[in-house]
Amino acid sequence: MFVSIFLSSCVNEISIGIPHTYNGHYRSRNYILNNDNFLFIRVFEGGLTIYFADENEVNIQGLGYTSINGFNVTGYSENMYAFETANMSGIVTFNGDKYSTITFSKFTSAPFSISKAVLDKINSF
């Protein structure tokens, strides 16, 4: 008996982390932590950057920012992506290409958590 197996692959692109279809900036619908700053996430190249800024996104202040590359995206299920770094863990869920929901905890000298913040997509790239 002779069995022949042919494997063929037509993969043009392999991605790690969050798919490029979600690339863009997302801004919280409401102020977070105080009455001056919104929560932003920037999704790009499989990773995301989380930061706080004013409405015009020109003055990153307060808690600064955290960059999470695609290798730190530890799990996913359709539109939900878990991430973990040495000082932060969380889940971001995308609802189509319109908005996202994020929950995360940051472990620093003053730990804090954000739970189910809704962020609208404000641009794509």
DSSP file (Angstrom, degrees, kcal/mol; ACC not computed):
  #  RESIDUE AA STRUCTURE BP1 BP2  ACC     N-H-->O    O-->H-N    N-H-->O    O-->H-N    TCO  KAPPA ALPHA  PHI   PSI    X-CA   Y-CA   Z-CA
    1    1 A M              0   0    0      0, 0.0     2,-0.5     0, 0.0     0, 0.0   0.000 360.0 360.0 360.0 133.0    0.0    0.0    0.0
    2    2 A F        -     0   0    0      2,-0.0     2,-0.5     0, 0.0     0, 0.0  -0.977 360.0-170.9-122.2 124.2    1.4    3.4   -1.0
    3    3 A V        -     0   0    0     -2,-0.5     2,-0.5     2,-0.0     0, 0.0  -0.961   2.5-166.5-118.1 129.6    0.0    6.6    0.5
    4    4 A S        -     0   0    0     -2,-0.5     2,-0.5     2,-0.0    -2,-0.0  -0.960   1.3-169.0-117.9 129.8    1.0   10.0   -0.8
    5    5 A I        -     0   0    0     -2,-0.5     2,-0.5     2,-0.0    -2,-0.0  -0.974   1.7-166.5-120.2 126.8    0.3   13.2    1.1
    6    6 A F        -     0   0    0     -2,-0.5     2,-0.5     2,-0.0    -2,-0.0  -0.951   3.5-161.7-113.4 126.0    0.7   16.6   -0.5
    7    7 A L        -     0   0    0     -2,-0.5     2,-0.4     2,-0.0    -2,-0.0  -0.913  10.8-179.0-107.5 130.6    0.7   19.7    1.6
    8    8 A S        -     0   0    0     -2,-0.5     2,-0.4     2,-0.0    -2,-0.0  -0.986   6.8-168.9-130.1 139.5    0.1   23.0    0.0
    9    9 A S        +     0   0    0     -2,-0.4    -2,-0.0     2,-0.1     0, 0.0  -0.993  14.7 179.5-131.2 132.4    0.1   26.4    1.5
   10   10 A C        +     0   0    0     -2,-0.4     2,-0.6     0, 0.0    -1,-0.0  -0.190  30.5 148.5-119.1  38.9   -1.1   29.6    0.0
   11   11 A V        +     0   0    0      1,-0.2     3,-0.1     3,-0.0    -2,-0.1  -0.648  19.6 176.2 -80.3 120.6   -0.4   31.9    2.9
   12   12 A N        +     0   0    0     -2,-0.6     2,-0.4     1,-0.3    -1,-0.2   0.728  68.1  20.4 -92.4 -26.3    0.5   35.4    1.8
   13   13 A E        -     0   0    0      2,-0.0     2,-0.5     0, 0.0    -1,-0.3  -0.996  57.8-161.2-149.3 136.7    0.7   37.0    5.2
   14   14 A I        -     0   0    0     -2,-0.4     2,-0.4    -3,-0.1    -3,-0.0  -0.976  17.5-167.4-116.9 131.7    1.2   35.8    8.8
   15   15 A S        -     0   0    0     -2,-0.5     2,-0.4     2,-0.1    31,-0.0  -0.909  11.2-154.4-122.1 150.7    0.3   38.1   11.6
   16   16 A I        -     0   0    0     -2,-0.4     2,-0.3     2,-0.1    54,-0.2  -0.966  64.6  -5.3-117.9 135.2    0.9   38.1   15.3
   17   17 A G  S    S+     0   0    0     -2,-0.4    30,-0.2    56,-0.2    29,-0.1  -0.646 116.4  10.2  91.2-140.8   -1.4   39.8   17.7
   18   18 A I  S    S-     0   0    0     28,-2.2    28,-0.4    -2,-0.3    -2,-0.1  -0.637  83.9-108.8 -84.3 130.8   -4.3   41.9   16.8
   19   19 A P    >   -     0   0    0      0, 0.0     3,-1.8     0, 0.0     4,-0.1  -0.196  22.5-118.7 -60.4 149.1   -5.3   41.8   13.0
   20   20 A H  G >  S+     0   0    0      1,-0.3     3,-1.9     2,-0.2   105,-0.2   0.668 104.6  80.4 -63.3 -17.7   -4.6   44.9   10.9
   21   21 A T  G 3  S+     0   0    0      1,-0.3    -1,-0.3   103,-0.1    -3,-0.0   0.744  93.3  50.5 -62.3 -20.5   -8.4   45.4   10.2
   22   22 A Y  G <  S+     0   0    0     -3,-1.8    -1,-0.3   102,-0.0    21,-0.2   0.390  81.1 134.4 -96.1   2.8   -8.6   47.0   13.7
   23   23 A N    <   +     0   0    0     -3,-1.9   102,-0.4    -4,-0.1     2,-0.3  -0.211  38.6  69.8 -54.5 139.0   -5.7   49.4   13.1
   24   24 A G  E    S-A   43   0A   0     19,-2.0    19,-2.8   100,-0.2     2,-0.4  -0.870  82.3 -60.9 145.8-175.8   -6.5   53.0   14.2
   25   25 A H  E     -AB  42 123A   0     98,-1.1    97,-2.8    -2,-0.3    98,-1.2  -0.849  39.1-166.4-104.4 141.0   -7.0   55.2   17.2
   26   26 A Y  E     -AB  41 121A   0     15,-2.6    15,-2.0    -2,-0.4     2,-0.4  -0.984   2.8-163.1-126.1 138.0   -9.9   54.6   19.7
   27   27 A R  E     -AB  40 120A   0     93,-2.6    93,-2.7    -2,-0.4    13,-0.2  -0.967  26.0-108.8-125.0 138.8  -11.0   57.2   22.3
   28   28 A S  E     - B   0 119A   0     11,-2.5    91,-0.3    -2,-0.4     4,-0.1  -0.268  20.3-131.6 -61.6 148.5  -13.1   56.6   25.4
   29   29 A R  S    S+     0   0    0     89,-2.1     2,-0.3     2,-0.1    -1,-0.1   0.779  90.0  32.5 -71.4 -26.3  -16.7   58.0   25.3
   30   30 A N  S    S-     0   0    0     88,-0.3     9,-0.5     9,-0.1    -2,-0.1  -0.837  98.6 -85.0-127.1 163.1  -16.2   59.6   28.7
   31   31 A Y        -     0   0    0     -2,-0.3     2,-0.4     7,-0.1     7,-0.2  -0.366  42.8-145.0 -62.6 148.2  -13.4   61.1   30.7
   32   32 A I        -     0   0    0      5,-2.7     2,-1.4    -4,-0.1     5,-0.3  -0.970  68.3 -10.8-121.0 135.2  -11.3   58.5   32.6
   33   33 A L  S    S+     0   0    0     -2,-0.4     2,-0.3     2,-0.1     5,-0.1  -0.070 132.8   9.2  72.2 -34.2   -9.8   59.1   36.1
   34   34 A N  S    S-     0   0    0     -2,-1.4     3,-0.2     3,-0.4     0, 0.0  -0.876  88.3 -90.7-155.4-173.6  -10.5   62.9   36.0
   35   35 A N  S    S+     0   0    0     -2,-0.3    -2,-0.1     1,-0.2     3,-0.1   0.214 113.6  54.7 -94.8  16.8  -12.4   65.5   34.0
   36   36 A D  S    S+     0   0    0     -4,-0.2     2,-0.4     1,-0.1    19,-0.3   0.616  95.2  62.5-119.9 -20.5   -9.5   66.3   31.7
   37   37 A N        -     0   0    0     -5,-0.3    -5,-2.7    -3,-0.2    -3,-0.4  -0.894  53.7-158.1-122.8 141.3   -8.3   63.1   30.1
   38   38 A F  E     - C   0  53A   0     15,-3.5    15,-1.9    -2,-0.4     2,-0.5  -0.713  28.8-114.3-100.7 159.2   -9.7   60.4   27.8
   39   39 A L  E     - C   0  52A   0     -9,-0.5   -11,-2.5    -2,-0.3     2,-0.3  -0.845  37.6-172.2 -91.8 130.0   -8.4   56.9   27.5
   40   40 A F  E     -AC  27  51A   0     11,-3.3    11,-2.3    -2,-0.5     2,-0.4  -0.916  13.2-167.6-119.5 147.8   -6.9   56.2   24.1
   41   41 A I  E     -AC  26  50A   0    -15,-2.0   -15,-2.6    -2,-0.3     2,-0.5  -0.997   6.3-159.2-128.9 142.7   -5.7   53.0   22.5
   42   42 A R  E     -AC  25  49A   0      7,-2.2     7,-2.0    -2,-0.4     2,-0.5  -0.980   7.6-159.9-118.4 118.5   -3.7   52.9   19.2
   43   43 A V  E     +AC  24  48A   0    -19,-2.8   -19,-2.0    -2,-0.5     2,-0.3  -0.881  28.5 143.6-102.3 124.6   -3.8   49.6   17.4
   44   44 A F  E >   + C   0  47A   0      3,-2.0     3,-1.9    -2,-0.5   -26,-0.1  -0.947  59.0   1.0-162.7 138.0   -1.0   49.1   14.9
   45   45 A E  T 3  S-     0   0    0     -2,-0.3    25,-0.5     1,-0.3     3,-0.1   0.829 126.6 -53.9  52.4  41.0    1.2   46.2   13.7
   46   46 A G  T 3  S+     0   0    0    -28,-0.4   -28,-2.2     1,-0.3    -1,-0.3   0.288 123.7  78.9  84.9 -11.1   -0.4   43.6   15.9
   47   47 A G  E <   -C   44   0A   0     -3,-1.9    -3,-2.0   -30,-0.2     2,-0.3  -0.514  64.8-136.4-117.8-173.7    0.0   45.5   19.1
   48   48 A L  E     -CD  43  68A   0     20,-2.7    20,-3.2    -5,-0.2     2,-0.5  -0.992   2.9-145.6-146.2 154.6   -1.5   48.4   21.0
   49   49 A T  E     -CD  42  67A   0     -7,-2.0    -7,-2.2    -2,-0.3     2,-0.5  -0.984  15.3-158.7-118.9 130.0   -0.5   51.5   22.9
   50   50 A I  E     +CD  41  66A   0     16,-2.7    16,-2.2    -2,-0.5     2,-0.3  -0.929  26.5 147.5-110.7 129.1   -2.7   52.6   25.8
   51   51 A Y  E     -CD  40  65A   0    -11,-2.3   -11,-3.3    -2,-0.5     2,-0.4  -0.980  41.1-122.8-155.6 166.2   -2.5   56.2   27.0
   52   52 A F  E     +C   39   0A   0     12,-1.0     9,-1.3     9,-0.4     2,-0.3  -0.930  39.7 151.1-113.6 137.1   -4.4   59.1   28.5
   53   53 A A  E     -C   38   0A   0    -15,-1.9   -15,-3.5    -2,-0.4     7,-0.2  -0.963  44.6 -86.6-156.2 168.6   -4.6   62.4   26.8
   54   54 A D    >   -     0   0    0      5,-0.5     3,-2.1    -2,-0.3   -17,-0.1  -0.143  59.0 -84.1 -73.6 179.1   -6.9   65.5   26.4
   55   55 A E  T 3  S+     0   0    0    -19,-0.3    -1,-0.1     1,-0.3   -18,-0.1   0.793 129.3  51.1 -57.6 -32.2   -9.7   65.6   23.9
   56   56 A N  T 3  S-     0   0    0      3,-0.0    -1,-0.3     1,-0.0    -2,-0.0   0.432 103.9-128.7 -89.0   1.4   -7.4   66.6   21.0
   57   57 A E  S <  S+     0   0    0     -3,-2.1     3,-0.2     2,-0.1    -2,-0.1   0.819  78.4 111.2  58.9  33.5   -4.9   63.9   21.7
   58   58 A V        +     0   0    0      1,-0.2     2,-0.5     0, 0.0    -1,-0.1   0.570  63.9  55.9-111.6 -12.3   -2.0   66.3   21.8
   59   59 A N        -     0   0    0     -5,-0.1    -5,-0.5     2,-0.0     2,-0.5  -0.740  63.8-167.4-128.5  84.5   -1.0   66.3   25.4
   60   60 A I        +     0   0    0     -2,-0.5     2,-0.2    -7,-0.2    -7,-0.2  -0.590  34.2 142.9 -71.7 122.7   -0.1   62.8   26.7
   61   61 A Q    >   +     0   0    0     -9,-1.3     3,-1.0    -2,-0.5     2,-0.6  -0.762  28.9  38.0-146.4-173.8    0.1   63.2   30.4
   62   62 A G  T 3  S+     0   0    0      1,-0.3     3,-0.1    -2,-0.2    -2,-0.0  -0.463 122.6  13.3  68.9-109.0   -0.6   61.7   33.8
   63   63 A L  T 3  S-     0   0    0     -2,-0.6    -1,-0.3     1,-0.3     2,-0.1   0.401  95.9-143.8 -86.1   3.2    0.1   58.0   33.7
   64   64 A G    <   -     0   0    0     -3,-1.0   -12,-1.0   -12,-0.2     2,-0.3  -0.429  34.3 -59.2  72.5-143.1    2.0   58.1   30.4
   65   65 A Y  E     -D   51   0A   0    -14,-0.2     2,-0.4    -2,-0.1   -14,-0.2  -0.936  31.1-147.7-140.4 161.3    1.6   55.2   28.0
   66   66 A T  E     -D   50   0A   0    -16,-2.2   -16,-2.7    -2,-0.3     2,-0.5  -0.996  13.3-152.1-130.5 126.7    2.1   51.5   27.8
   67   67 A S  E     -D   49   0A   0     -2,-0.4     2,-0.5   -18,-0.2   -18,-0.2  -0.850   9.2-170.8 -99.6 133.6    3.1   49.8   24.5
   68   68 A I  E     -D   48   0A   0    -20,-3.2   -20,-2.7    -2,-0.5     2,-0.1  -0.973  11.2-152.8-124.8 114.2    2.1   46.2   24.1
   69   69 A N    >   -     0   0    0     -2,-0.5     3,-2.1   -22,-0.2     4,-0.3  -0.357  33.5 -97.9 -84.9 169.5    3.5   44.4   21.1
   70   70 A G  G >  S+     0   0    0    -25,-0.5     3,-1.3     1,-0.3   -53,-0.2   0.757 120.3  64.0 -57.5 -28.4    1.9   41.5   19.3
   71   71 A F  G 3  S+     0   0    0      1,-0.2    -1,-0.3   -55,-0.1   -54,-0.1   0.714  97.3  57.9 -70.0 -19.4    4.0   39.0   21.1
   72   72 A N  G <  S+     0   0    0     -3,-2.1    12,-2.2    11,-0.0     2,-1.0   0.426  76.7 102.2 -90.1   0.3    2.3   40.1   24.4
   73   73 A V  E <   -E   83   0A   0     -3,-1.3    10,-0.3    -4,-0.3   -56,-0.2  -0.763  53.1-178.2 -83.1 105.3   -1.2   39.2   23.0
   74   74 A T  E     -     0   0A   0     -2,-1.0     2,-0.3     8,-0.9     9,-0.2   0.650  53.8  -0.5 -88.7 -16.8   -1.6   36.0   24.9
   75   75 A G  E     -E   82   0A   0      7,-1.2     7,-2.8    -3,-0.1     2,-0.3  -0.991  55.4-172.4-165.3 160.9   -4.9   34.8   23.7
   76   76 A Y  E     -E   81   0A   0     -2,-0.3     2,-0.3     5,-0.3     5,-0.2  -0.990  11.9-165.7-157.0 157.7   -7.8   35.6   21.4
   77   77 A S  E >   -E   80   0A   0      3,-2.2     3,-1.8    -2,-0.3     2,-1.2  -0.818  68.7 -61.7-149.1 103.5  -11.3   34.4   20.5
   78   78 A E  T 3  S-     0   0    0     -2,-0.3     0, 0.0     1,-0.3     0, 0.0  -0.383 129.6  -1.4  54.8 -89.8  -12.8   35.9   17.4
   79   79 A N  T 3  S+     0   0    0     -2,-1.2    15,-2.6    -3,-0.1     2,-0.5   0.251 115.9  91.4-113.4  11.5  -12.9   39.6   18.3
   80   80 A M  E <   -EF  77  93A   0     -3,-1.8    -3,-2.2    13,-0.2     2,-0.5  -0.928  51.3-173.4-113.6 130.1  -11.5   39.4   21.9
   81   81 A Y  E     -EF  76  92A   0     11,-2.9    11,-2.6    -2,-0.5     2,-0.3  -0.979   9.3-155.7-129.1 121.9   -7.7   39.7   22.6
   82   82 A A  E     -EF  75  91A   0     -7,-2.8    -7,-1.2    -2,-0.5    -8,-0.9  -0.711  15.5-172.2 -91.3 145.3   -6.0   39.2   25.9
   83   83 A F  E     -EF  73  90A   0      7,-2.6     7,-2.2    -2,-0.3     2,-0.3  -0.970   7.7-176.4-137.5 154.1   -2.7   40.8   26.6
   84   84 A E  E     + F   0  89A   0    -12,-2.2     5,-0.2    -2,-0.3     2,-0.2  -0.957   7.0 166.3-154.1 131.3   -0.1   40.6   29.4
   85   85 A T        -     0   0    0      3,-3.5     3,-0.4    -2,-0.3   -17,-0.0  -0.690  56.7 -84.5-126.8-176.3    3.1   42.4   30.2
   86   86 A A  S    S+     0   0    0     -2,-0.2     3,-0.1     1,-0.2     0, 0.0   0.820 127.9  22.0 -62.5 -30.6    5.3   42.6   33.3
   87   87 A N  S    S+     0   0    0      1,-0.1    20,-3.3    19,-0.0     2,-0.3   0.277 122.9  45.3-123.7  12.9    3.1   45.4   34.7
   88   88 A M  E     + G   0 106A   0     -3,-0.4    -3,-3.5    18,-0.2     2,-0.3  -0.991  48.0 175.7-155.1 144.3   -0.2   45.2   32.9
   89   89 A S  E     +FG  84 105A   0     16,-2.0    16,-2.7    -2,-0.3     2,-0.3  -0.988  22.2 124.9-144.3 153.6   -2.8   42.7   31.9
   90   90 A G  E     -FG  83 104A   0     -7,-2.2    -7,-2.6    -2,-0.3     2,-0.4  -0.989  44.6-103.4 179.6-174.3   -6.2   43.0   30.2
   91   91 A I  E     -FG  82 103A   0     12,-2.7    12,-2.3    -2,-0.3     2,-0.4  -1.000  18.6-164.8-137.8 133.2   -8.7   42.2   27.5
   92   92 A V  E     -FG  81 102A   0    -11,-2.6   -11,-2.9    -2,-0.4     2,-0.4  -0.985   7.6-166.5-119.1 132.8   -9.7   44.3   24.5
   93   93 A T  E     -FG  80 101A   0      8,-2.9     8,-2.6    -2,-0.4     2,-0.4  -0.970   7.5-150.4-120.5 130.4  -12.8   43.4   22.5
   94   94 A F  E     - G   0 100A   0    -15,-2.6     2,-0.8    -2,-0.4     6,-0.2  -0.850   4.1-156.2-103.6 134.8  -13.6   44.9   19.1
   95   95 A N  E >>  - G   0  99A   0      4,-2.9     3,-1.6    -2,-0.4     4,-1.1  -0.838  64.0 -66.2-107.6  92.4  -17.2   45.4   17.9
   96   96 A G  T 34 S-     0   0    0     -2,-0.8    -1,-0.1     1,-0.2     0, 0.0  -0.379  92.8 -47.0  60.9-139.7  -16.7   45.4   14.2
   97   97 A D  T 34 S+     0   0    0     -3,-0.1    -1,-0.2     1,-0.1     3,-0.1   0.078 126.9  73.5-112.3  21.7  -14.8   48.4   13.0
   98   98 A K  T <4 S-     0   0    0     -3,-1.6    23,-3.0     1,-0.3     2,-0.3   0.829 101.0 -11.8-107.3 -42.1  -16.7   51.0   15.0
   99   99 A Y  E  <  -GH  95 120A   0     -4,-1.1    -4,-2.9    21,-0.3    -1,-0.3  -0.966  51.0-147.4-155.5 169.8  -15.7   50.7   18.7
  100  100 A S  E     -GH  94 119A   0     19,-2.8    19,-3.1    -2,-0.3     2,-0.4  -0.914   9.7-140.2-137.6 163.8  -13.9   48.6   21.3
  101  101 A T  E     -GH  93 118A   0     -8,-2.6    -8,-2.9    -2,-0.3     2,-0.4  -0.994  21.6-168.5-125.1 134.2  -14.2   47.7   25.0
  102  102 A I  E     -GH  92 117A   0     15,-2.3    15,-2.4    -2,-0.4     2,-0.4  -0.978  13.6-180.0-130.4 139.3  -11.2   47.4   27.2
  103  103 A T  E     +G   91   0A   0    -12,-2.3   -12,-2.7    -2,-0.4     2,-0.3  -0.999  21.9 153.9-129.2 129.6  -10.6   46.1   30.7
  104  104 A F  E     -GH  90 114A   0     10,-2.3    10,-2.8    -2,-0.4     2,-0.4  -0.996  32.1-146.3-154.7 159.4   -7.1   46.2   32.2
  105  105 A S  E     -GH  89 113A   0    -16,-2.7   -16,-2.0    -2,-0.3     2,-0.5  -0.987  13.4-154.8-124.7 136.7   -5.1   46.3   35.4
  106  106 A K  E     -GH  88 112A   0      6,-2.8     6,-1.6    -2,-0.4     2,-0.9  -0.957   4.5-153.4-115.1 128.7   -1.8   48.1   35.8
  107  107 A F        +     0   0    0    -20,-3.3     2,-0.2    -2,-0.5     6,-0.0  -0.811  43.4 124.6-106.0  93.2    0.6   47.0   38.5
  108  108 A T  S    S-     0   0    0     -2,-0.9    -2,-0.0     4,-0.0   -20,-0.0  -0.568  82.8 -69.6-128.8-167.1    2.8   49.9   39.4
  109  109 A S  S    S+     0   0    0      1,-0.3    -2,-0.0    -2,-0.2     0, 0.0   0.795 138.7  34.1 -61.3 -26.2    3.6   51.7   42.7
  110  110 A A  S    S-     0   0    0      2,-0.0    -1,-0.3     0, 0.0    -4,-0.1  -0.739  93.5-157.9-125.3  81.9    0.0   52.9   42.6
  111  111 A P        +     0   0    0      0, 0.0     2,-0.3     0, 0.0    -4,-0.2  -0.207  17.3 170.8 -62.7 149.9   -1.9   50.0   41.0
  112  112 A F  E     - H   0 106A   0     -6,-1.6    -6,-2.8     2,-0.0     2,-0.3  -0.973  19.5-144.5-152.5 165.1   -5.2   50.8   39.3
  113  113 A S  E     - H   0 105A   0     -2,-0.3     2,-0.4    -8,-0.2    -8,-0.2  -0.970   2.3-157.4-134.2 148.7   -7.8   49.1   37.1
  114  114 A I  E     - H   0 104A   0    -10,-2.8   -10,-2.3    -2,-0.3     2,-0.5  -0.996  18.1-157.8-120.9 130.6  -10.1   50.2   34.3
  115  115 A S  E     -     0   0A   0     -2,-0.4   -12,-0.2   -12,-0.2    -2,-0.0  -0.944  60.3 -26.8-121.0 120.6  -13.2   48.1   33.7
  116  116 A K  E    S+     0   0A   0     -2,-0.5     2,-0.4     1,-0.2   -13,-0.2   0.846  72.5 179.4  52.4  46.4  -15.2   47.8   30.5
  117  117 A A  E     - H   0 102A   0    -15,-2.4   -15,-2.3    -3,-0.1     2,-0.5  -0.638  21.9-137.6 -75.0 131.5  -14.4   51.3   29.1
  118  118 A V  E     - H   0 101A   0     -2,-0.4   -89,-2.1   -17,-0.2     2,-0.4  -0.810  20.8-170.4 -95.0 128.0  -16.0   51.8   25.7
  119  119 A L  E     -BH  28 100A   0    -19,-3.1   -19,-2.8    -2,-0.5     2,-0.3  -0.976  12.6-143.4-122.4 127.7  -13.8   53.5   23.1
  120  120 A D  E     -BH  27  99A   0    -93,-2.7   -93,-2.6    -2,-0.4     2,-0.4  -0.665  26.6-112.1 -86.4 143.1  -15.1   54.8   19.7
  121  121 A K  E     +B   26   0A   0    -23,-3.0   -95,-0.3    -2,-0.3     3,-0.1  -0.627  34.5 178.9 -74.5 125.8  -12.8   54.4   16.7
  122  122 A I  E     -     0   0A   0    -97,-2.8     2,-0.3    -2,-0.4   -96,-0.2   0.628  62.1  -2.6-106.5 -17.2  -11.8   57.9   15.7
  123  123 A N  E     -B   25   0A   0    -98,-1.2   -98,-1.1  -100,-0.0    -1,-0.3  -0.980  57.7-142.5-163.9 164.5   -9.6   57.1   12.7
  124  124 A S              0   0    0     -2,-0.3  -100,-0.2  -100,-0.2  -103,-0.1  -0.899 360.0 360.0-126.3 155.9   -8.1   54.2   10.7
  125  125 A F              0   0    0   -102,-0.4  -101,-0.1    -2,-0.3    -1,-0.1   0.271 360.0 360.0-154.0 360.0   -4.7   53.7    9.0
